[in-house]
């Protein structure tokens, strides 16, 4: 599942979301890492599935919808001396 999420993040980046496409994967990974390191019982890991599911839904939305328009910095000929 992690490989699929990484691929979806890459495609979201290329779809125009840039760094915003990293938020779902980073958030889900960070929460899982913190809860896993806190000594959570492995039988309770099923609670983390909804967090992973939300990340997948967010990535699917990013893949379907085009990313926001990012303005490219333009050179102003008056400031270039």
VOMAR-266099 format. One record per residue: residue in three letters; x, y, z of N, C-alpha, C, O in turn. Coordinates in nm, 4 decimals, always signed. Example, Ala and Ser with C-alpha at 12.3 -4.5 7.8 and 13.67 -1.06 7.14 Angstrom:
<rodrens>
RODREN type      n.x      n.y      n.z     ca.x     ca.y     ca.z      c.x      c.y      c.z      o.x      o.y      o.z
RODREN  Ala  +1.3190  -0.5690  +0.7800  +1.2300  -0.4500  +0.7800  +1.3200  -0.3300  +0.7800  +1.4236  -0.3319  +0.8465
RODREN  Ser  +1.2850  -0.2250  +0.7080  +1.3670  -0.1060  +0.7140  +1.2900  +0.0030  +0.7870  +1.3409  +0.1138  +0.8039
</rodrens>
This chain:
<rodrens>
RODREN type      n.x      n.y      n.z     ca.x     ca.y     ca.z      c.x      c.y      c.z      o.x      o.y      o.z
RODREN  Unk  +0.0828  -0.1196  +0.0000  +0.0000  +0.0000  +0.0000  +0.0867  +0.1252  +0.0000  +0.0525  +0.2257  -0.0623
RODREN  Unk  +0.1987  +0.1182  +0.0701  +0.2875  +0.2346  +0.0765  +0.3409  +0.2710  -0.0622  +0.3510  +0.3887  -0.0967
RODREN  Unk  +0.3750  +0.1692  -0.1409  +0.4269  +0.1957  -0.2758  +0.3201  +0.2643  -0.3615  +0.3508  +0.3560  -0.4376
RODREN  Unk  +0.1951  +0.2196  -0.3490  +0.0852  +0.2816  -0.4241  +0.0683  +0.4275  -0.3816  +0.0489  +0.5150  -0.4660
RODREN  Unk  +0.0758  +0.4535  -0.2512  +0.0618  +0.5912  -0.2013  +0.1771  +0.6793  -0.2497  +0.1562  +0.7960  -0.2829
RODREN  Unk  +0.2972  +0.6248  -0.2536  +0.4120  +0.7012  -0.3033  +0.3934  +0.7339  -0.4508  +0.4196  +0.8465  -0.4932
RODREN  Unk  +0.3483  +0.6364  -0.5295  +0.3238  +0.6614  -0.6722  +0.2133  +0.7648  -0.6923  +0.2233  +0.8508  -0.7798
RODREN  Unk  +0.1076  +0.7563  -0.6110  -0.0003  +0.8542  -0.6212  +0.0502  +0.9939  -0.5858  +0.0078  +1.0925  -0.6460
RODREN  Unk  +0.1406  +1.0023  -0.4881  +0.1980  +1.1314  -0.4501  +0.2820  +1.1882  -0.5638  +0.2772  +1.3084  -0.5899
RODREN  Unk  +0.3580  +1.1041  -0.6312  +0.4392  +1.1491  -0.7448  +0.3494  +1.2017  -0.8562  +0.3775  +1.3064  -0.9147
RODREN  Unk  +0.2406  +1.1289  -0.8860  +0.1498  +1.1739  -0.9914  +0.0758  +1.3008  -0.9513  +0.0475  +1.3855  -1.0360
RODREN  Unk  +0.0442  +1.3145  -0.8228  -0.0195  +1.4388  -0.7767  +0.0769  +1.5560  -0.7926  +0.0357  +1.6659  -0.8295
RODREN  Unk  +0.2041  +1.5330  -0.7651  +0.3063  +1.6376  -0.7826  +0.3101  +1.6807  -0.9289  +0.3116  +1.7999  -0.9597
RODREN  Unk  +0.3114  +1.5836  -1.0171  +0.3174  +1.6132  -1.1609  +0.1871  +1.6713  -1.2145  +0.1855  +1.7343  -1.3203
RODREN  Unk  +0.0778  +1.6500  -1.1413  -0.0522  +1.7017  -1.1821  -0.0698  +1.8476  -1.1416  -0.1751  +1.9062  -1.1667
RODREN  Unk  +0.0306  +1.9062  -1.0801  +0.0254  +2.0470  -1.0475  +0.0115  +2.0783  -0.8996  +0.0071  +2.1956  -0.8627
RODREN  Unk  +0.0044  +1.9782  -0.8143  -0.0142  +2.0034  -0.6723  +0.1155  +2.0381  -0.6008  +0.1127  +2.0921  -0.4902
RODREN  Unk  +0.2281  +2.0080  -0.6620  +0.3613  +2.0366  -0.6061  +0.3706  +1.9896  -0.4609  +0.3354  +1.8754  -0.4312
RODREN  Unk  +0.4169  +2.0745  -0.3710  +0.4424  +2.0327  -0.2322  +0.3142  +2.0003  -0.1571  +0.3194  +1.9299  -0.0562
RODREN  Unk  +0.1993  +2.0493  -0.2026  +0.0732  +2.0159  -0.1358  +0.0402  +1.8671  -0.1498  -0.0319  +1.8112  -0.0672
RODREN  Unk  +0.0927  +1.8041  -0.2534  +0.0708  +1.6611  -0.2728  +0.1436  +1.5749  -0.1714  +0.1129  +1.4565  -0.1572
RODREN  Unk  +0.2392  +1.6325  -0.1010  +0.3135  +1.5577  +0.0002  +0.2422  +1.5530  +0.1350  +0.2755  +1.4702  +0.2198
RODREN  Unk  +0.1453  +1.6402  +0.1550  +0.0793  +1.6514  +0.2856  +0.0050  +1.5232  +0.3264  +0.0239  +1.4781  +0.4394
RODREN  Unk  -0.0787  +1.4618  +0.2404  -0.1500  +1.3411  +0.2857  -0.0571  +1.2273  +0.3250  -0.0759  +1.1650  +0.4295
RODREN  Unk  +0.0427  +1.1998  +0.2423  +0.1348  +1.0908  +0.2718  +0.2199  +1.1218  +0.3946  +0.2403  +1.0353  +0.4798
RODREN  Unk  +0.2692  +1.2445  +0.4036  +0.3514  +1.2824  +0.5180  +0.2746  +1.2797  +0.6488  +0.3275  +1.2375  +0.7517
RODREN  Unk  +0.1506  +1.3243  +0.6452  +0.0679  +1.3238  +0.7658  +0.0376  +1.1813  +0.8111  +0.0529  +1.1492  +0.9290
RODREN  Unk  -0.0051  +1.0964  +0.7191  -0.0364  +0.9577  +0.7545  +0.0878  +0.8845  +0.8040  +0.0811  +0.8088  +0.9008
RODREN  Unk  +0.2011  +0.9071  +0.7379  +0.3245  +0.8418  +0.7793  +0.3686  +0.8915  +0.9164  +0.4105  +0.8126  +1.0011
RODREN  Unk  +0.3590  +1.0224  +0.9381  +0.3996  +1.0796  +1.0663  +0.3136  +1.0313  +1.1820  +0.3656  +0.9973  +1.2882
RODREN  Unk  +0.1826  +1.0281  +1.1620  +0.0934  +0.9805  +1.2676  +0.1191  +0.8327  +1.2960  +0.1225  +0.7916  +1.4119
RODREN  Unk  +0.1370  +0.7536  +1.1918  +0.1672  +0.6114  +1.2110  +0.2992  +0.5896  +1.2820  +0.3113  +0.5002  +1.3659
RODREN  Unk  +0.3977  +0.6706  +1.2489  +0.5278  +0.6588  +1.3135  +0.5188  +0.6944  +1.4616  +0.5753  +0.6249  +1.5460
RODREN  Unk  +0.4490  +0.8011  +1.4926  +0.4356  +0.8443  +1.6322  +0.3581  +0.7412  +1.7139  +0.3987  +0.7054  +1.8244
RODREN  Unk  +0.2463  +0.6938  +1.6589  +0.1673  +0.5951  +1.7328  +0.2406  +0.4627  +1.7462  +0.2298  +0.3960  +1.8490
RODREN  Unk  +0.3148  +0.4241  +1.6438  +0.3927  +0.3003  +1.6521  +0.5063  +0.3104  +1.7517  +0.5359  +0.2140  +1.8222
RODREN  Unk  +0.5701  +0.4260  +1.7582  +0.6819  +0.4455  +1.8503  +0.6344  +0.4624  +1.9946  +0.7124  +0.4453  +2.0883
RODREN  Unk  +0.5065  +0.4959  +2.0121  +0.4551  +0.5168  +2.1472  +0.4198  +0.3860  +2.2170  +0.3756  +0.3866  +2.3319
RODREN  Unk  +0.4390  +0.2762  +2.1491  +0.4127  +0.1467  +2.2106  +0.2697  +0.1000  +2.1948  +0.2187  +0.0259  +2.2789
RODREN  Unk  +0.2054  +0.1419  +2.0891  +0.0673  +0.1000  +2.0627  +0.0627  -0.0504  +2.0402  +0.1483  -0.1063  +1.9717
RODREN  Unk  -0.0360  -0.1145  +2.0971  -0.0525  -0.2584  +2.0822  -0.0798  -0.2920  +1.9353  -0.1657  -0.2296  +1.8730
RODREN  Unk  -0.0077  -0.3901  +1.8794  -0.0280  -0.4231  +1.7369  -0.1716  -0.4631  +1.7019  -0.2134  -0.4473  +1.5872
RODREN  Unk  -0.2472  -0.5146  +1.7989  -0.3859  -0.5519  +1.7700  -0.4733  -0.4277  +1.7517  -0.5818  -0.4371  +1.6943
RODREN  Unk  -0.4279  -0.3116  +1.7995  -0.5033  -0.1872  +1.7842  -0.4633  -0.1094  +1.6589  -0.5142  +0.0004  +1.6364
RODREN  Unk  -0.3749  -0.1630  +1.5786  -0.3297  -0.0938  +1.4586  -0.4404  -0.0782  +1.3558  -0.4266  +0.0009  +1.2625
RODREN  Unk  -0.5489  -0.1510  +1.3704  -0.6621  -0.1372  +1.2797  -0.7219  +0.0020  +1.2844  -0.7863  +0.0461  +1.1892
RODREN  Unk  -0.7003  +0.0714  +1.3962  -0.7495  +0.2079  +1.4075  -0.6781  +0.3014  +1.3109  -0.7309  +0.4067  +1.2752
RODREN  Unk  -0.5605  +0.2638  +1.2697  -0.4837  +0.3486  +1.1785  -0.5315  +0.3365  +1.0339  -0.4930  +0.4169  +0.9490
RODREN  Unk  -0.6142  +0.2377  +1.0057  -0.6610  +0.2192  +0.8681  -0.7434  +0.3379  +0.8197  -0.7362  +0.3730  +0.7020
RODREN  Unk  -0.8207  +0.4001  +0.9064  -0.9002  +0.5148  +0.8617  -0.8112  +0.6331  +0.8284  -0.8445  +0.7116  +0.7397
RODREN  Unk  -0.6970  +0.6481  +0.8984  -0.6031  +0.7558  +0.8657  -0.5424  +0.7301  +0.7284  -0.5302  +0.8217  +0.6471
RODREN  Unk  -0.5046  +0.6060  +0.7031  -0.4485  +0.5693  +0.5739  -0.5540  +0.5851  +0.4644  -0.5229  +0.6286  +0.3536
RODREN  Unk  -0.6772  +0.5502  +0.4953  -0.7854  +0.5658  +0.3991  -0.8104  +0.7112  +0.3631  -0.8362  +0.7433  +0.2471
RODREN  Unk  -0.8029  +0.7994  +0.4625  -0.8188  +0.9427  +0.4350  -0.7062  +0.9952  +0.3457  -0.7294  +1.0792  +0.2587
RODREN  Unk  -0.5846  +0.9454  +0.3675  -0.4728  +0.9870  +0.2834  -0.4936  +0.9417  +0.1393  -0.4659  +1.0169  +0.0459
RODREN  Unk  -0.5416  +0.8207  +0.1211  -0.5668  +0.7687  -0.0141  -0.6782  +0.8491  -0.0814  -0.6673  +0.8829  -0.1992
RODREN  Unk  -0.7850  +0.8800  -0.0077  -0.8941  +0.9591  -0.0652  -0.8434  +1.0969  -0.1064  -0.8771  +1.1456  -0.2143
RODREN  Unk  -0.7628  +1.1599  -0.0215  -0.7078  +1.2916  -0.0552  -0.6202  +1.2845  -0.1795  -0.6253  +1.3739  -0.2639
RODREN  Unk  -0.5400  +1.1793  -0.1917  -0.4546  +1.1649  -0.3092  -0.5367  +1.1381  -0.4352  -0.5026  +1.1876  -0.5426
RODREN  Unk  -0.6437  +1.0610  -0.4232  -0.7296  +1.0359  -0.5393  -0.7939  +1.1662  -0.5857  -0.8024  +1.1922  -0.7057
RODREN  Unk  -0.8389  +1.2479  -0.4911  -0.8964  +1.3778  -0.5273  -0.7921  +1.4634  -0.5982  -0.8234  +1.5321  -0.6954
RODREN  Unk  -0.6689  +1.4595  -0.5498  -0.5618  +1.5374  -0.6129  -0.5310  +1.4865  -0.7535  -0.4938  +1.5643  -0.8414
RODREN  Unk  -0.5464  +1.3557  -0.7744  -0.5211  +1.3012  -0.9075  -0.6320  +1.3366  -1.0050  -0.6063  +1.3589  -1.1233
RODREN  Unk  -0.7544  +1.3419  -0.9565  -0.8683  +1.3711  -1.0433  -0.8748  +1.5194  -1.0755  -0.9038  +1.5576  -1.1889
RODREN  Unk  -0.8479  +1.6022  -0.9767  -0.8594  +1.7467  -0.9932  -0.7221  +1.8054  -1.0242  -0.6215  +1.7647  -0.9663
RODREN  Unk  -0.7193  +1.9005  -1.1153  -0.5951  +1.9690  -1.1500  -0.5483  +2.0540  -1.0330  -0.6304  +2.1095  -0.9599
RODREN  Unk  -0.4195  +2.0645  -1.0149  -0.3631  +2.1433  -0.9065  -0.3817  +2.2925  -0.9271  -0.4160  +2.3364  -1.0368
RODREN  Unk  -0.3591  +2.3708  -0.8221  -0.3738  +2.5160  -0.8342  -0.2678  +2.5742  -0.9277  -0.1610  +2.5162  -0.9472
RODREN  Unk  -0.2996  +2.6879  -0.9835  -0.2047  +2.7556  -1.0725  -0.0985  +2.8253  -0.9880  -0.1301  +2.9066  -0.9011
RODREN  Unk  +0.0250  +2.7932  -1.0140  +0.1371  +2.8560  -0.9440  +0.1943  +2.9628  -1.0349  +0.2264  +2.9363  -1.1507
RODREN  Unk  +0.2067  +3.0813  -0.9832  +0.2612  +3.1901  -1.0630  +0.4133  +3.1795  -1.0662  +0.4794  +3.1709  -0.9628
RODREN  Unk  +0.4655  +3.1804  -1.1862  +0.6091  +3.1778  -1.2043  +0.6647  +3.3175  -1.1833  +0.6065  +3.4139  -1.2330
RODREN  Unk  +0.7737  +3.3317  -1.1123  +0.8322  +3.4652  -1.0976  +0.8815  +3.5166  -1.2320  +0.9484  +3.4444  -1.3059
RODREN  Unk  +0.8492  +3.6388  -1.2628  +0.8903  +3.6970  -1.3899  +0.9992  +3.8000  -1.3644  +1.0044  +3.8636  -1.2591
RODREN  Unk  +1.0832  +3.8142  -1.4606  +1.1902  +3.9122  -1.4503  +1.1371  +4.0473  -1.4961  +1.0769  +4.0593  -1.6029
RODREN  Unk  +1.1597  +4.1451  -1.4163  +1.1205  +4.2802  -1.4514  +1.2420  +4.3493  -1.5111  +1.3462  +4.3601  -1.4464
RODREN  Unk  +1.2285  +4.3955  -1.6334  +1.3442  +4.4530  -1.7029  +1.3929  +4.5832  -1.6365  +1.5083  +4.6219  -1.6546
RODREN  Unk  +1.3079  +4.6492  -1.5619  +1.3494  +4.7720  -1.4948  +1.4396  +4.7446  -1.3755  +1.5230  +4.8281  -1.3407
RODREN  Unk  +1.4240  +4.6286  -1.3124  +1.5076  +4.5995  -1.1959  +1.6367  +4.5323  -1.2335  +1.7303  +4.5301  -1.1536
RODREN  Unk  +1.6448  +4.4768  -1.3541  +1.7675  +4.4124  -1.3996  +1.8621  +4.5187  -1.4559  +1.8362  +4.5746  -1.5625
RODREN  Unk  +1.9690  +4.5460  -1.3863  +2.0669  +4.6432  -1.4337  +2.1990  +4.5780  -1.4601  +2.2938  +4.6450  -1.5008
</rodrens>
